[in-house]
């Protein structure tokens, strides 16, 4: 894996780790977020515009 891929994995782990430990999210919604982890990691690795484009469709989903 490239350094960029490793960074994407790190960001993904931190993001979903913070979601899992967030006490403001109900326990019933946390598994739904967890199901997004692998698909989003694939996007992070395959689509270099995700982190740079605030209007990226996947970012729009996360921002809701």
PDBQT receptor file of N, H, CA, C and O in Angstrom, charges set to zero:
ATOM      1  N   UNK A   1       0.846  -1.192   0.000  1.00  0.00    +0.000 N 
ATOM      2  CA  UNK A   1       0.000   0.000   0.000  1.00  0.00    +0.000 C 
ATOM      3  C   UNK A   1       0.883   1.243   0.000  1.00  0.00    +0.000 C 
ATOM      4  O   UNK A   1       1.987   1.256   0.543  1.00  0.00    +0.000 OA
ATOM      5  N   UNK A   2       0.357   2.269  -0.622  1.00  0.00    +0.000 N 
ATOM      6  H   UNK A   2      -0.540   2.258  -1.064  1.00  0.00    +0.000 HD
ATOM      7  CA  UNK A   2       1.093   3.517  -0.680  1.00  0.00    +0.000 C 
ATOM      8  C   UNK A   2       0.903   4.300   0.621  1.00  0.00    +0.000 C 
ATOM      9  O   UNK A   2       0.064   3.956   1.453  1.00  0.00    +0.000 OA
ATOM     10  N   UNK A   3       1.682   5.336   0.772  1.00  0.00    +0.000 N 
ATOM     11  H   UNK A   3       2.364   5.616   0.095  1.00  0.00    +0.000 HD
ATOM     12  CA  UNK A   3       1.540   6.201   1.951  1.00  0.00    +0.000 C 
ATOM     13  C   UNK A   3       0.154   6.845   1.971  1.00  0.00    +0.000 C 
ATOM     14  O   UNK A   3      -0.446   7.008   3.033  1.00  0.00    +0.000 OA
ATOM     15  N   UNK A   4      -0.345   7.207   0.803  1.00  0.00    +0.000 N 
ATOM     16  H   UNK A   4       0.142   7.075  -0.060  1.00  0.00    +0.000 HD
ATOM     17  CA  UNK A   4      -1.689   7.793   0.715  1.00  0.00    +0.000 C 
ATOM     18  C   UNK A   4      -2.739   6.781   1.155  1.00  0.00    +0.000 C 
ATOM     19  O   UNK A   4      -3.678   7.133   1.869  1.00  0.00    +0.000 OA
ATOM     20  N   UNK A   5      -2.587   5.519   0.734  1.00  0.00    +0.000 N 
ATOM     21  H   UNK A   5      -1.824   5.233   0.154  1.00  0.00    +0.000 HD
ATOM     22  CA  UNK A   5      -3.514   4.468   1.153  1.00  0.00    +0.000 C 
ATOM     23  C   UNK A   5      -3.478   4.282   2.668  1.00  0.00    +0.000 C 
ATOM     24  O   UNK A   5      -4.517   4.146   3.313  1.00  0.00    +0.000 OA
ATOM     25  N   UNK A   6      -2.274   4.278   3.221  1.00  0.00    +0.000 N 
ATOM     26  H   UNK A   6      -1.429   4.388   2.697  1.00  0.00    +0.000 HD
ATOM     27  CA  UNK A   6      -2.137   4.147   4.671  1.00  0.00    +0.000 C 
ATOM     28  C   UNK A   6      -2.810   5.304   5.392  1.00  0.00    +0.000 C 
ATOM     29  O   UNK A   6      -3.428   5.111   6.439  1.00  0.00    +0.000 OA
ATOM     30  N   UNK A   7      -2.696   6.495   4.843  1.00  0.00    +0.000 N 
ATOM     31  H   UNK A   7      -2.195   6.653   3.992  1.00  0.00    +0.000 HD
ATOM     32  CA  UNK A   7      -3.356   7.661   5.431  1.00  0.00    +0.000 C 
ATOM     33  C   UNK A   7      -4.872   7.511   5.359  1.00  0.00    +0.000 C 
ATOM     34  O   UNK A   7      -5.581   7.868   6.299  1.00  0.00    +0.000 OA
ATOM     35  N   UNK A   8      -5.361   6.989   4.252  1.00  0.00    +0.000 N 
ATOM     36  H   UNK A   8      -4.785   6.699   3.487  1.00  0.00    +0.000 HD
ATOM     37  CA  UNK A   8      -6.802   6.786   4.103  1.00  0.00    +0.000 C 
ATOM     38  C   UNK A   8      -7.313   5.776   5.129  1.00  0.00    +0.000 C 
ATOM     39  O   UNK A   8      -8.383   5.963   5.708  1.00  0.00    +0.000 OA
ATOM     40  N   UNK A   9      -6.558   4.719   5.352  1.00  0.00    +0.000 N 
ATOM     41  H   UNK A   9      -5.689   4.566   4.882  1.00  0.00    +0.000 HD
ATOM     42  CA  UNK A   9      -6.934   3.720   6.355  1.00  0.00    +0.000 C 
ATOM     43  C   UNK A   9      -6.937   4.362   7.740  1.00  0.00    +0.000 C 
ATOM     44  O   UNK A   9      -7.855   4.135   8.528  1.00  0.00    +0.000 OA
ATOM     45  N   UNK A  10      -5.924   5.153   8.034  1.00  0.00    +0.000 N 
ATOM     46  H   UNK A  10      -5.178   5.337   7.394  1.00  0.00    +0.000 HD
ATOM     47  CA  UNK A  10      -5.822   5.813   9.331  1.00  0.00    +0.000 C 
ATOM     48  C   UNK A  10      -6.995   6.762   9.567  1.00  0.00    +0.000 C 
ATOM     49  O   UNK A  10      -7.593   6.761  10.642  1.00  0.00    +0.000 OA
ATOM     50  N   UNK A  11      -7.319   7.566   8.565  1.00  0.00    +0.000 N 
ATOM     51  H   UNK A  11      -6.833   7.566   7.691  1.00  0.00    +0.000 HD
ATOM     52  CA  UNK A  11      -8.441   8.499   8.678  1.00  0.00    +0.000 C 
ATOM     53  C   UNK A  11      -9.750   7.735   8.885  1.00  0.00    +0.000 C 
ATOM     54  O   UNK A  11     -10.588   8.123   9.699  1.00  0.00    +0.000 OA
ATOM     55  N   UNK A  12      -9.909   6.652   8.142  1.00  0.00    +0.000 N 
ATOM     56  H   UNK A  12      -9.228   6.337   7.481  1.00  0.00    +0.000 HD
ATOM     57  CA  UNK A  12     -11.118   5.840   8.261  1.00  0.00    +0.000 C 
ATOM     58  C   UNK A  12     -11.249   5.254   9.663  1.00  0.00    +0.000 C 
ATOM     59  O   UNK A  12     -12.319   5.307  10.269  1.00  0.00    +0.000 OA
ATOM     60  N   UNK A  13     -10.158   4.696  10.172  1.00  0.00    +0.000 N 
ATOM     61  H   UNK A  13      -9.288   4.652   9.680  1.00  0.00    +0.000 HD
ATOM     62  CA  UNK A  13     -10.185   4.116  11.511  1.00  0.00    +0.000 C 
ATOM     63  C   UNK A  13     -10.517   5.169  12.568  1.00  0.00    +0.000 C 
ATOM     64  O   UNK A  13     -11.305   4.916  13.479  1.00  0.00    +0.000 OA
ATOM     65  N   UNK A  14      -9.920   6.332  12.443  1.00  0.00    +0.000 N 
ATOM     66  H   UNK A  14      -9.279   6.537  11.703  1.00  0.00    +0.000 HD
ATOM     67  CA  UNK A  14     -10.176   7.397  13.419  1.00  0.00    +0.000 C 
ATOM     68  C   UNK A  14     -11.619   7.893  13.329  1.00  0.00    +0.000 C 
ATOM     69  O   UNK A  14     -12.276   8.107  14.348  1.00  0.00    +0.000 OA
ATOM     70  N   UNK A  15     -12.103   8.074  12.102  1.00  0.00    +0.000 N 
ATOM     71  H   UNK A  15     -11.569   7.900  11.274  1.00  0.00    +0.000 HD
ATOM     72  CA  UNK A  15     -13.462   8.561  11.916  1.00  0.00    +0.000 C 
ATOM     73  C   UNK A  15     -14.477   7.597  12.517  1.00  0.00    +0.000 C 
ATOM     74  O   UNK A  15     -15.340   7.995  13.299  1.00  0.00    +0.000 OA
ATOM     75  N   UNK A  16     -14.365   6.326  12.143  1.00  0.00    +0.000 N 
ATOM     76  H   UNK A  16     -13.664   6.003  11.507  1.00  0.00    +0.000 HD
ATOM     77  CA  UNK A  16     -15.346   5.355  12.623  1.00  0.00    +0.000 C 
ATOM     78  C   UNK A  16     -15.137   5.022  14.097  1.00  0.00    +0.000 C 
ATOM     79  O   UNK A  16     -16.089   4.659  14.787  1.00  0.00    +0.000 OA
ATOM     80  N   UNK A  17     -13.924   5.139  14.579  1.00  0.00    +0.000 N 
ATOM     81  H   UNK A  17     -13.150   5.434  14.018  1.00  0.00    +0.000 HD
ATOM     82  CA  UNK A  17     -13.682   4.973  16.008  1.00  0.00    +0.000 C 
ATOM     83  C   UNK A  17     -14.353   6.071  16.809  1.00  0.00    +0.000 C 
ATOM     84  O   UNK A  17     -14.919   5.817  17.872  1.00  0.00    +0.000 OA
ATOM     85  N   UNK A  18     -14.288   7.300  16.294  1.00  0.00    +0.000 N 
ATOM     86  H   UNK A  18     -13.828   7.507  15.431  1.00  0.00    +0.000 HD
ATOM     87  CA  UNK A  18     -14.940   8.411  16.994  1.00  0.00    +0.000 C 
ATOM     88  C   UNK A  18     -16.456   8.288  16.935  1.00  0.00    +0.000 C 
ATOM     89  O   UNK A  18     -17.150   8.666  17.878  1.00  0.00    +0.000 OA
ATOM     90  N   UNK A  19     -16.969   7.761  15.830  1.00  0.00    +0.000 N 
ATOM     91  H   UNK A  19     -16.405   7.454  15.064  1.00  0.00    +0.000 HD
ATOM     92  CA  UNK A  19     -18.415   7.549  15.733  1.00  0.00    +0.000 C 
ATOM     93  C   UNK A  19     -18.862   6.488  16.737  1.00  0.00    +0.000 C 
ATOM     94  O   UNK A  19     -19.908   6.622  17.372  1.00  0.00    +0.000 OA
ATOM     95  N   UNK A  20     -18.062   5.436  16.870  1.00  0.00    +0.000 N 
ATOM     96  H   UNK A  20     -17.213   5.326  16.353  1.00  0.00    +0.000 HD
ATOM     97  CA  UNK A  20     -18.415   4.346  17.772  1.00  0.00    +0.000 C 
ATOM     98  C   UNK A  20     -18.385   4.785  19.234  1.00  0.00    +0.000 C 
ATOM     99  O   UNK A  20     -19.178   4.310  20.047  1.00  0.00    +0.000 OA
ATOM    100  N   UNK A  21     -17.469   5.687  19.562  1.00  0.00    +0.000 N 
ATOM    101  H   UNK A  21     -16.825   6.073  18.902  1.00  0.00    +0.000 HD
ATOM    102  CA  UNK A  21     -17.357   6.125  20.961  1.00  0.00    +0.000 C 
ATOM    103  C   UNK A  21     -18.196   7.365  21.269  1.00  0.00    +0.000 C 
ATOM    104  O   UNK A  21     -18.244   7.816  22.414  1.00  0.00    +0.000 OA
ATOM    105  N   UNK A  22     -18.852   7.909  20.257  1.00  0.00    +0.000 N 
ATOM    106  H   UNK A  22     -18.813   7.543  19.327  1.00  0.00    +0.000 HD
ATOM    107  CA  UNK A  22     -19.670   9.108  20.442  1.00  0.00    +0.000 C 
ATOM    108  C   UNK A  22     -20.924   8.776  21.239  1.00  0.00    +0.000 C 
ATOM    109  O   UNK A  22     -21.785   8.027  20.776  1.00  0.00    +0.000 OA
ATOM    110  N   UNK A  23     -21.019   9.328  22.421  1.00  0.00    +0.000 N 
ATOM    111  H   UNK A  23     -20.319   9.936  22.797  1.00  0.00    +0.000 HD
ATOM    112  CA  UNK A  23     -22.155   9.049  23.300  1.00  0.00    +0.000 C 
ATOM    113  C   UNK A  23     -23.424   9.768  22.864  1.00  0.00    +0.000 C 
ATOM    114  O   UNK A  23     -24.505   9.485  23.382  1.00  0.00    +0.000 OA
ATOM    115  N   UNK A  24     -23.306  10.695  21.919  1.00  0.00    +0.000 N 
ATOM    116  H   UNK A  24     -22.428  10.925  21.498  1.00  0.00    +0.000 HD
ATOM    117  CA  UNK A  24     -24.479  11.419  21.426  1.00  0.00    +0.000 C 
ATOM    118  C   UNK A  24     -25.218  10.644  20.329  1.00  0.00    +0.000 C 
ATOM    119  O   UNK A  24     -26.342  10.992  19.965  1.00  0.00    +0.000 OA
ATOM    120  N   UNK A  25     -24.579   9.595  19.809  1.00  0.00    +0.000 N 
ATOM    121  H   UNK A  25     -23.667   9.313  20.104  1.00  0.00    +0.000 HD
ATOM    122  CA  UNK A  25     -25.230   8.741  18.812  1.00  0.00    +0.000 C 
ATOM    123  C   UNK A  25     -25.879   7.568  19.523  1.00  0.00    +0.000 C 
ATOM    124  O   UNK A  25     -25.303   6.984  20.441  1.00  0.00    +0.000 OA
ATOM    125  N   UNK A  26     -27.074   7.234  19.092  1.00  0.00    +0.000 N 
ATOM    126  H   UNK A  26     -27.542   7.709  18.346  1.00  0.00    +0.000 HD
ATOM    127  CA  UNK A  26     -27.759   6.098  19.718  1.00  0.00    +0.000 C 
ATOM    128  C   UNK A  26     -27.057   4.799  19.305  1.00  0.00    +0.000 C 
ATOM    129  O   UNK A  26     -26.486   4.698  18.219  1.00  0.00    +0.000 OA
ATOM    130  N   UNK A  27     -27.116   3.832  20.185  1.00  0.00    +0.000 N 
ATOM    131  H   UNK A  27     -27.579   3.914  21.067  1.00  0.00    +0.000 HD
ATOM    132  CA  UNK A  27     -26.491   2.538  19.905  1.00  0.00    +0.000 C 
ATOM    133  C   UNK A  27     -27.116   1.850  18.703  1.00  0.00    +0.000 C 
ATOM    134  O   UNK A  27     -26.473   1.014  18.068  1.00  0.00    +0.000 OA
ATOM    135  N   UNK A  28     -28.352   2.185  18.381  1.00  0.00    +0.000 N 
ATOM    136  H   UNK A  28     -28.874   2.864  18.897  1.00  0.00    +0.000 HD
ATOM    137  CA  UNK A  28     -29.010   1.547  17.242  1.00  0.00    +0.000 C 
ATOM    138  C   UNK A  28     -28.489   2.067  15.899  1.00  0.00    +0.000 C 
ATOM    139  O   UNK A  28     -28.599   1.371  14.890  1.00  0.00    +0.000 OA
ATOM    140  N   UNK A  29     -27.927   3.269  15.869  1.00  0.00    +0.000 N 
ATOM    141  H   UNK A  29     -27.837   3.835  16.689  1.00  0.00    +0.000 HD
ATOM    142  CA  UNK A  29     -27.440   3.831  14.608  1.00  0.00    +0.000 C 
ATOM    143  C   UNK A  29     -25.966   3.491  14.367  1.00  0.00    +0.000 C 
ATOM    144  O   UNK A  29     -25.507   3.531  13.225  1.00  0.00    +0.000 OA
ATOM    145  N   UNK A  30     -25.237   3.165  15.401  1.00  0.00    +0.000 N 
ATOM    146  H   UNK A  30     -25.611   3.133  16.328  1.00  0.00    +0.000 HD
ATOM    147  CA  UNK A  30     -23.804   2.892  15.258  1.00  0.00    +0.000 C 
ATOM    148  C   UNK A  30     -23.505   1.739  14.297  1.00  0.00    +0.000 C 
ATOM    149  O   UNK A  30     -22.561   1.845  13.515  1.00  0.00    +0.000 OA
ATOM    150  N   UNK A  31     -24.269   0.641  14.324  1.00  0.00    +0.000 N 
ATOM    151  H   UNK A  31     -25.036   0.555  14.960  1.00  0.00    +0.000 HD
ATOM    152  CA  UNK A  31     -24.003  -0.426  13.342  1.00  0.00    +0.000 C 
ATOM    153  C   UNK A  31     -24.235   0.014  11.894  1.00  0.00    +0.000 C 
ATOM    154  O   UNK A  31     -23.596  -0.500  10.976  1.00  0.00    +0.000 OA
ATOM    155  N   UNK A  32     -25.138   0.954  11.697  1.00  0.00    +0.000 N 
ATOM    156  H   UNK A  32     -25.657   1.372  12.443  1.00  0.00    +0.000 HD
ATOM    157  CA  UNK A  32     -25.386   1.479  10.348  1.00  0.00    +0.000 C 
ATOM    158  C   UNK A  32     -24.143   2.214   9.848  1.00  0.00    +0.000 C 
ATOM    159  O   UNK A  32     -23.725   2.031   8.704  1.00  0.00    +0.000 OA
ATOM    160  N   UNK A  33     -23.560   3.037  10.703  1.00  0.00    +0.000 N 
ATOM    161  H   UNK A  33     -23.899   3.185  11.632  1.00  0.00    +0.000 HD
ATOM    162  CA  UNK A  33     -22.318   3.729  10.340  1.00  0.00    +0.000 C 
ATOM    163  C   UNK A  33     -21.201   2.722  10.081  1.00  0.00    +0.000 C 
ATOM    164  O   UNK A  33     -20.420   2.888   9.144  1.00  0.00    +0.000 OA
ATOM    165  N   UNK A  34     -21.124   1.696  10.897  1.00  0.00    +0.000 N 
ATOM    166  H   UNK A  34     -21.758   1.562  11.658  1.00  0.00    +0.000 HD
ATOM    167  CA  UNK A  34     -20.072   0.689  10.754  1.00  0.00    +0.000 C 
ATOM    168  C   UNK A  34     -20.151   0.007   9.389  1.00  0.00    +0.000 C 
ATOM    169  O   UNK A  34     -19.120  -0.358   8.823  1.00  0.00    +0.000 OA
ATOM    170  N   UNK A  35     -21.358  -0.171   8.856  1.00  0.00    +0.000 N 
ATOM    171  H   UNK A  35     -22.196   0.125   9.316  1.00  0.00    +0.000 HD
ATOM    172  CA  UNK A  35     -21.521  -0.792   7.548  1.00  0.00    +0.000 C 
ATOM    173  C   UNK A  35     -20.946   0.074   6.427  1.00  0.00    +0.000 C 
ATOM    174  O   UNK A  35     -20.664  -0.427   5.338  1.00  0.00    +0.000 OA
ATOM    175  N   UNK A  36     -20.776   1.345   6.682  1.00  0.00    +0.000 N 
ATOM    176  H   UNK A  36     -21.005   1.753   7.566  1.00  0.00    +0.000 HD
ATOM    177  CA  UNK A  36     -20.224   2.257   5.676  1.00  0.00    +0.000 C 
ATOM    178  C   UNK A  36     -18.696   2.276   5.656  1.00  0.00    +0.000 C 
ATOM    179  O   UNK A  36     -18.091   2.836   4.742  1.00  0.00    +0.000 OA
ATOM    180  N   UNK A  37     -18.077   1.666   6.660  1.00  0.00    +0.000 N 
ATOM    181  H   UNK A  37     -18.569   1.211   7.403  1.00  0.00    +0.000 HD
ATOM    182  CA  UNK A  37     -16.625   1.775   6.804  1.00  0.00    +0.000 C 
ATOM    183  C   UNK A  37     -15.863   1.262   5.584  1.00  0.00    +0.000 C 
ATOM    184  O   UNK A  37     -15.038   1.989   5.030  1.00  0.00    +0.000 OA
ATOM    185  N   UNK A  38     -16.116   0.043   5.159  1.00  0.00    +0.000 N 
ATOM    186  H   UNK A  38     -16.786  -0.548   5.609  1.00  0.00    +0.000 HD
ATOM    187  CA  UNK A  38     -15.375  -0.526   4.027  1.00  0.00    +0.000 C 
ATOM    188  C   UNK A  38     -15.707   0.191   2.715  1.00  0.00    +0.000 C 
ATOM    189  O   UNK A  38     -14.788   0.518   1.964  1.00  0.00    +0.000 OA
ATOM    190  N   UNK A  39     -16.993   0.449   2.410  1.00  0.00    +0.000 N 
ATOM    191  H   UNK A  39     -17.739   0.183   3.020  1.00  0.00    +0.000 HD
ATOM    192  CA  UNK A  39     -17.271   1.187   1.165  1.00  0.00    +0.000 C 
ATOM    193  C   UNK A  39     -16.597   2.562   1.129  1.00  0.00    +0.000 C 
ATOM    194  O   UNK A  39     -16.083   2.979   0.091  1.00  0.00    +0.000 OA
ATOM    195  N   UNK A  40     -16.601   3.255   2.259  1.00  0.00    +0.000 N 
ATOM    196  H   UNK A  40     -17.018   2.916   3.102  1.00  0.00    +0.000 HD
ATOM    197  CA  UNK A  40     -15.956   4.570   2.272  1.00  0.00    +0.000 C 
ATOM    198  C   UNK A  40     -14.444   4.453   2.161  1.00  0.00    +0.000 C 
ATOM    199  O   UNK A  40     -13.809   5.279   1.506  1.00  0.00    +0.000 OA
ATOM    200  N   UNK A  41     -13.867   3.456   2.779  1.00  0.00    +0.000 N 
ATOM    201  H   UNK A  41     -14.382   2.785   3.312  1.00  0.00    +0.000 HD
ATOM    202  CA  UNK A  41     -12.423   3.253   2.644  1.00  0.00    +0.000 C 
ATOM    203  C   UNK A  41     -12.056   3.021   1.188  1.00  0.00    +0.000 C 
ATOM    204  O   UNK A  41     -11.049   3.542   0.708  1.00  0.00    +0.000 OA
ATOM    205  N   UNK A  42     -12.867   2.244   0.485  1.00  0.00    +0.000 N 
ATOM    206  H   UNK A  42     -13.685   1.822   0.875  1.00  0.00    +0.000 HD
ATOM    207  CA  UNK A  42     -12.620   2.021  -0.946  1.00  0.00    +0.000 C 
ATOM    208  C   UNK A  42     -12.676   3.330  -1.717  1.00  0.00    +0.000 C 
ATOM    209  O   UNK A  42     -11.852   3.572  -2.599  1.00  0.00    +0.000 OA
ATOM    210  N   UNK A  43     -13.643   4.171  -1.386  1.00  0.00    +0.000 N 
ATOM    211  H   UNK A  43     -14.312   3.974  -0.669  1.00  0.00    +0.000 HD
ATOM    212  CA  UNK A  43     -13.745   5.478  -2.051  1.00  0.00    +0.000 C 
ATOM    213  C   UNK A  43     -12.519   6.320  -1.739  1.00  0.00    +0.000 C 
ATOM    214  O   UNK A  43     -11.939   6.933  -2.635  1.00  0.00    +0.000 OA
ATOM    215  N   UNK A  44     -12.120   6.353  -0.468  1.00  0.00    +0.000 N 
ATOM    216  H   UNK A  44     -12.591   5.855   0.260  1.00  0.00    +0.000 HD
ATOM    217  CA  UNK A  44     -10.959   7.148  -0.066  1.00  0.00    +0.000 C 
ATOM    218  C   UNK A  44      -9.718   6.749  -0.859  1.00  0.00    +0.000 C 
ATOM    219  O   UNK A  44      -8.936   7.602  -1.279  1.00  0.00    +0.000 OA
ATOM    220  N   UNK A  45      -9.546   5.441  -1.058  1.00  0.00    +0.000 N 
ATOM    221  H   UNK A  45     -10.180   4.748  -0.717  1.00  0.00    +0.000 HD
ATOM    222  CA  UNK A  45      -8.353   4.946  -1.746  1.00  0.00    +0.000 C 
ATOM    223  C   UNK A  45      -8.448   5.137  -3.254  1.00  0.00    +0.000 C 
ATOM    224  O   UNK A  45      -7.462   5.508  -3.892  1.00  0.00    +0.000 OA
ATOM    225  N   UNK A  46      -9.611   4.892  -3.828  1.00  0.00    +0.000 N 
ATOM    226  H   UNK A  46     -10.412   4.591  -3.310  1.00  0.00    +0.000 HD
ATOM    227  CA  UNK A  46      -9.758   4.923  -5.281  1.00  0.00    +0.000 C 
ATOM    228  C   UNK A  46      -9.982   6.320  -5.851  1.00  0.00    +0.000 C 
ATOM    229  O   UNK A  46      -9.594   6.589  -6.987  1.00  0.00    +0.000 OA
ATOM    230  N   UNK A  47     -10.591   7.195  -5.092  1.00  0.00    +0.000 N 
ATOM    231  H   UNK A  47     -10.906   6.976  -4.169  1.00  0.00    +0.000 HD
ATOM    232  CA  UNK A  47     -10.963   8.510  -5.623  1.00  0.00    +0.000 C 
ATOM    233  C   UNK A  47     -10.172   9.598  -4.891  1.00  0.00    +0.000 C 
ATOM    234  O   UNK A  47     -10.489   9.969  -3.761  1.00  0.00    +0.000 OA
ATOM    235  N   UNK A  48      -9.151  10.087  -5.559  1.00  0.00    +0.000 N 
ATOM    236  H   UNK A  48      -8.893   9.785  -6.477  1.00  0.00    +0.000 HD
ATOM    237  CA  UNK A  48      -8.260  11.061  -4.926  1.00  0.00    +0.000 C 
ATOM    238  C   UNK A  48      -8.926  12.412  -4.685  1.00  0.00    +0.000 C 
ATOM    239  O   UNK A  48      -8.372  13.250  -3.973  1.00  0.00    +0.000 OA
ATOM    240  N   UNK A  49     -10.091  12.639  -5.258  1.00  0.00    +0.000 N 
ATOM    241  H   UNK A  49     -10.541  11.959  -5.837  1.00  0.00    +0.000 HD
ATOM    242  CA  UNK A  49     -10.754  13.937  -5.076  1.00  0.00    +0.000 C 
ATOM    243  C   UNK A  49     -11.567  14.012  -3.788  1.00  0.00    +0.000 C 
ATOM    244  O   UNK A  49     -11.996  15.098  -3.396  1.00  0.00    +0.000 OA
ATOM    245  N   UNK A  50     -11.787  12.875  -3.122  1.00  0.00    +0.000 N 
ATOM    246  H   UNK A  50     -11.438  11.994  -3.440  1.00  0.00    +0.000 HD
ATOM    247  CA  UNK A  50     -12.655  12.871  -1.942  1.00  0.00    +0.000 C 
ATOM    248  C   UNK A  50     -12.219  13.900  -0.908  1.00  0.00    +0.000 C 
ATOM    249  O   UNK A  50     -13.047  14.676  -0.431  1.00  0.00    +0.000 OA
ATOM    250  N   UNK A  51     -10.946  13.926  -0.554  1.00  0.00    +0.000 N 
ATOM    251  H   UNK A  51     -10.272  13.296  -0.942  1.00  0.00    +0.000 HD
ATOM    252  CA  UNK A  51     -10.479  14.811   0.505  1.00  0.00    +0.000 C 
ATOM    253  C   UNK A  51     -10.362  16.261   0.055  1.00  0.00    +0.000 C 
ATOM    254  O   UNK A  51     -10.391  17.170   0.884  1.00  0.00    +0.000 OA
ATOM    255  N   UNK A  52     -10.232  16.486  -1.235  1.00  0.00    +0.000 N 
ATOM    256  H   UNK A  52     -10.209  15.747  -1.909  1.00  0.00    +0.000 HD
ATOM    257  CA  UNK A  52     -10.041  17.841  -1.747  1.00  0.00    +0.000 C 
ATOM    258  C   UNK A  52     -11.329  18.530  -2.181  1.00  0.00    +0.000 C 
ATOM    259  O   UNK A  52     -11.396  19.758  -2.218  1.00  0.00    +0.000 OA
ATOM    260  N   UNK A  53     -12.338  17.753  -2.506  1.00  0.00    +0.000 N 
ATOM    261  H   UNK A  53     -12.283  16.755  -2.476  1.00  0.00    +0.000 HD
ATOM    262  CA  UNK A  53     -13.576  18.301  -3.061  1.00  0.00    +0.000 C 
ATOM    263  C   UNK A  53     -14.696  18.271  -2.024  1.00  0.00    +0.000 C 
ATOM    264  O   UNK A  53     -15.251  17.212  -1.731  1.00  0.00    +0.000 OA
ATOM    265  N   UNK A  54     -15.023  19.434  -1.472  1.00  0.00    +0.000 N 
ATOM    266  H   UNK A  54     -14.572  20.295  -1.710  1.00  0.00    +0.000 HD
ATOM    267  CA  UNK A  54     -16.082  19.524  -0.464  1.00  0.00    +0.000 C 
ATOM    268  C   UNK A  54     -17.437  19.134  -1.032  1.00  0.00    +0.000 C 
ATOM    269  O   UNK A  54     -18.360  18.828  -0.277  1.00  0.00    +0.000 OA
ATOM    270  N   UNK A  55     -17.567  19.141  -2.352  1.00  0.00    +0.000 N 
ATOM    271  H   UNK A  55     -16.818  19.389  -2.966  1.00  0.00    +0.000 HD
ATOM    272  CA  UNK A  55     -18.829  18.772  -2.996  1.00  0.00    +0.000 C 
ATOM    273  C   UNK A  55     -18.846  17.332  -3.481  1.00  0.00    +0.000 C 
ATOM    274  O   UNK A  55     -19.763  16.926  -4.194  1.00  0.00    +0.000 OA
ATOM    275  N   UNK A  56     -17.845  16.565  -3.100  1.00  0.00    +0.000 N 
ATOM    276  H   UNK A  56     -17.100  16.895  -2.520  1.00  0.00    +0.000 HD
ATOM    277  CA  UNK A  56     -17.791  15.155  -3.493  1.00  0.00    +0.000 C 
ATOM    278  C   UNK A  56     -19.056  14.461  -2.979  1.00  0.00    +0.000 C 
ATOM    279  O   UNK A  56     -19.436  14.666  -1.826  1.00  0.00    +0.000 OA
ATOM    280  N   UNK A  57     -19.710  13.653  -3.802  1.00  0.00    +0.000 N 
ATOM    281  H   UNK A  57     -19.402  13.487  -4.739  1.00  0.00    +0.000 HD
ATOM    282  CA  UNK A  57     -20.972  13.008  -3.391  1.00  0.00    +0.000 C 
ATOM    283  C   UNK A  57     -20.865  12.202  -2.086  1.00  0.00    +0.000 C 
ATOM    284  O   UNK A  57     -21.785  12.228  -1.269  1.00  0.00    +0.000 OA
ATOM    285  N   UNK A  58     -19.774  11.504  -1.891  1.00  0.00    +0.000 N 
ATOM    286  H   UNK A  58     -19.027  11.482  -2.555  1.00  0.00    +0.000 HD
ATOM    287  CA  UNK A  58     -19.614  10.724  -0.658  1.00  0.00    +0.000 C 
ATOM    288  C   UNK A  58     -19.480  11.642   0.556  1.00  0.00    +0.000 C 
ATOM    289  O   UNK A  58     -19.966  11.319   1.640  1.00  0.00    +0.000 OA
ATOM    290  N   UNK A  59     -18.830  12.766   0.376  1.00  0.00    +0.000 N 
ATOM    291  H   UNK A  59     -18.435  13.028  -0.505  1.00  0.00    +0.000 HD
ATOM    292  CA  UNK A  59     -18.709  13.730   1.481  1.00  0.00    +0.000 C 
ATOM    293  C   UNK A  59     -20.066  14.346   1.800  1.00  0.00    +0.000 C 
ATOM    294  O   UNK A  59     -20.376  14.623   2.959  1.00  0.00    +0.000 OA
ATOM    295  N   UNK A  60     -20.862  14.556   0.774  1.00  0.00    +0.000 N 
ATOM    296  H   UNK A  60     -20.611  14.332  -0.168  1.00  0.00    +0.000 HD
ATOM    297  CA  UNK A  60     -22.196  15.099   0.989  1.00  0.00    +0.000 C 
ATOM    298  C   UNK A  60     -23.028  14.150   1.840  1.00  0.00    +0.000 C 
ATOM    299  O   UNK A  60     -23.787  14.595   2.700  1.00  0.00    +0.000 OA
ATOM    300  N   UNK A  61     -22.895  12.857   1.610  1.00  0.00    +0.000 N 
ATOM    301  H   UNK A  61     -22.278  12.496   0.911  1.00  0.00    +0.000 HD
ATOM    302  CA  UNK A  61     -23.608  11.857   2.405  1.00  0.00    +0.000 C 
ATOM    303  C   UNK A  61     -23.134  11.917   3.842  1.00  0.00    +0.000 C 
ATOM    304  O   UNK A  61     -23.956  11.902   4.759  1.00  0.00    +0.000 OA
ATOM    305  N   UNK A  62     -21.840  11.984   4.061  1.00  0.00    +0.000 N 
ATOM    306  H   UNK A  62     -21.173  11.996   3.316  1.00  0.00    +0.000 HD
ATOM    307  CA  UNK A  62     -21.289  12.027   5.417  1.00  0.00    +0.000 C 
ATOM    308  C   UNK A  62     -21.685  13.306   6.167  1.00  0.00    +0.000 C 
ATOM    309  O   UNK A  62     -21.857  13.295   7.386  1.00  0.00    +0.000 OA
ATOM    310  N   UNK A  63     -21.821  14.367   5.443  1.00  0.00    +0.000 N 
ATOM    311  H   UNK A  63     -21.681  14.375   4.453  1.00  0.00    +0.000 HD
ATOM    312  CA  UNK A  63     -22.123  15.655   6.074  1.00  0.00    +0.000 C 
ATOM    313  C   UNK A  63     -23.582  15.788   6.490  1.00  0.00    +0.000 C 
ATOM    314  O   UNK A  63     -23.940  16.736   7.189  1.00  0.00    +0.000 OA
ATOM    315  N   UNK A  64     -24.412  14.868   6.077  1.00  0.00    +0.000 N 
ATOM    316  H   UNK A  64     -24.121  14.098   5.509  1.00  0.00    +0.000 HD
ATOM    317  CA  UNK A  64     -25.838  14.955   6.439  1.00  0.00    +0.000 C 
ATOM    318  C   UNK A  64     -26.094  14.519   7.823  1.00  0.00    +0.000 C 
ATOM    319  O   UNK A  64     -27.239  14.534   8.273  1.00  0.00    +0.000 OA
TER     320      UNK A  64
